[in-house]
C-alpha cells in the first residue's frame, strides 16, 4: 500500500492553508471519514460543507512539526493556529451539529498541537482521519 510521502503531505498542508479544497479532495477517497471533536464528517460533500461553515468563522493555518509514515497510513504532528474571524459560539456550533468543537471568539488567536492519524487505502488515498489534541504546557518563566 503506497503511503503518501512527507512531500505529498506538505502539498496537502499547502492546499489546506490556501483553502484549495479541490486540491485537498484529490488526497481522499469519495467516502473518507474525518472524526473531529465528537462528530464525524463523512465524504467529500460533507467535508466541503463543514469547512465552508468553519472557515467563514475561523482561519486555520497548519504547521508541520513531524511526519511518521507507517504500514497503513501515517501520523502527522502539527500545530494549528486558529484565528477568529467572527464569533463562533457554542450556540452556532450546536445549530450546525458540531457540538464538540471549542468556541473561537472574533479576534482571538490560539495555537493547538495535534497528532493526526491518516489511514490510507490500497491506492494511497486517505480514507480515515482522526486526531488527538492537547494544549502544550506553558514555557517556564
C-alpha positions in Angstrom: 0.0 0.0 0.0 1.6 3.3 -1.1 1.7 5.8 1.8 1.9 9.4 0.9 5.4 10.9 1.3 6.3 13.8 3.6 6.5 15.9 0.4 2.9 14.8 -0.6 1.7 15.8 2.9 3.4 19.1 2.6 1.5 19.7 -0.6 -1.7 18.7 1.3 -0.9 21.3 4.0 -0.2 24.0 1.4 -3.6 23.2 -0.2 -5.3 23.3 3.2 -3.7 26.6 4.2 -4.7 28.1 0.8 -8.3 26.8 1.2 -7.9 24.9 -2.0 -10.5 22.2 -1.2 -10.4 20.7 -4.7 -6.7 20.0 -4.4 -7.3 18.6 -0.9 -10.0 16.3 -2.1 -7.6 14.7 -4.5 -6.0 13.1 -1.4 -9.3 11.5 -0.2 -11.5 8.5 -1.1 -15.0 9.6 -2.0 -16.3 8.2 1.3 -13.5 9.2 3.6 -14.3 10.0 7.3 -12.9 12.8 9.3 -13.5 12.3 13.1 -13.3 15.6 14.9 -14.2 16.6 18.4 -17.2 14.3 19.0 -18.7 14.4 15.5 -17.7 12.9 12.1 -17.6 14.4 8.6 -18.4 11.7 6.0 -17.5 12.1 2.4 -16.3 15.0 0.2 -19.6 16.8 0.1 -19.8 16.9 3.9 -16.1 17.9 4.0 -16.8 20.9 1.8 -19.9 21.9 3.8 -18.1 21.7 7.1 -15.1 23.8 6.0 -17.3 26.3 4.2 -19.0 26.8 7.5 -16.0 26.7 9.8 -13.7 28.8 7.7 -16.3 31.6 7.5 -15.8 31.9 11.3 -12.2 30.8 11.7 -8.9 30.9 9.8 -6.8 27.8 10.3 -3.1 27.6 9.4 -1.3 24.3 9.8 2.4 24.0 10.5 4.0 20.6 10.2 6.2 19.5 13.1 6.7 15.8 12.3 5.7 13.2 9.8 5.7 9.5 10.7 4.8 7.0 7.9 3.6 3.6 8.8 2.2 0.5 7.1 -1.4 1.5 6.7 -1.0 5.3 6.8 0.9 7.9 8.6 0.8 10.2 11.7 1.4 13.9 11.5 2.4 16.1 14.4 1.0 19.6 13.5 0.4 22.9 15.2 -2.8 24.6 14.0 -3.3 28.3 14.6 -7.0 29.2 14.9 -7.9 32.9 14.3 -11.4 34.0 15.0 -12.9 36.0 12.0 -16.4 36.1 13.5 -17.6 35.0 16.9 -18.0 31.2 16.8 -20.3 30.5 19.8 -21.4 27.2 21.3 -24.9 28.1 20.0 -23.7 28.5 16.4 -21.7 25.3 16.6 -24.7 23.4 18.1 -27.0 24.7 15.4 -24.8 23.2 12.8 -24.3 19.9 14.6 -20.7 20.5 15.7 -21.2 20.5 19.4 -17.8 19.1 20.4 -15.7 21.9 19.0 -14.3 24.7 21.0 -15.6 28.3 20.6 -13.3 30.8 18.9 -14.1 34.5 19.6 -13.6 37.1 16.9 -10.0 38.4 17.1 -8.7 35.5 19.2 -5.7 33.5 18.1 -4.9 30.1 19.6 -2.3 27.6 18.6 -3.1 24.0 19.3 -0.9 20.9 18.8 -2.3 17.8 17.2 -1.3 14.2 16.4 -3.4 13.2 13.4 -3.7 9.7 12.2 -4.3 9.3 8.5 -5.3 5.8 7.3 -4.9 5.2 3.6 -6.4 2.6 1.2 -4.5 0.3 -1.3 -4.3 3.2 -3.8 -2.7 5.5 -1.2 -5.8 7.7 -0.8 -6.8 8.8 2.7 -10.0 7.0 3.9 -10.0 7.9 7.6 -8.7 10.8 9.6 -8.7 11.2 13.4 -6.7 13.2 15.8 -5.6 13.7 19.3 -5.2 17.3 20.6 -3.7 19.0 23.6 -2.7 22.4 24.7 1.0 22.4 25.3 2.3 23.2 28.7 3.4 26.9 29.0 7.1 27.5 28.8 8.8 28.2 32.1 9.1 31.8 33.0 
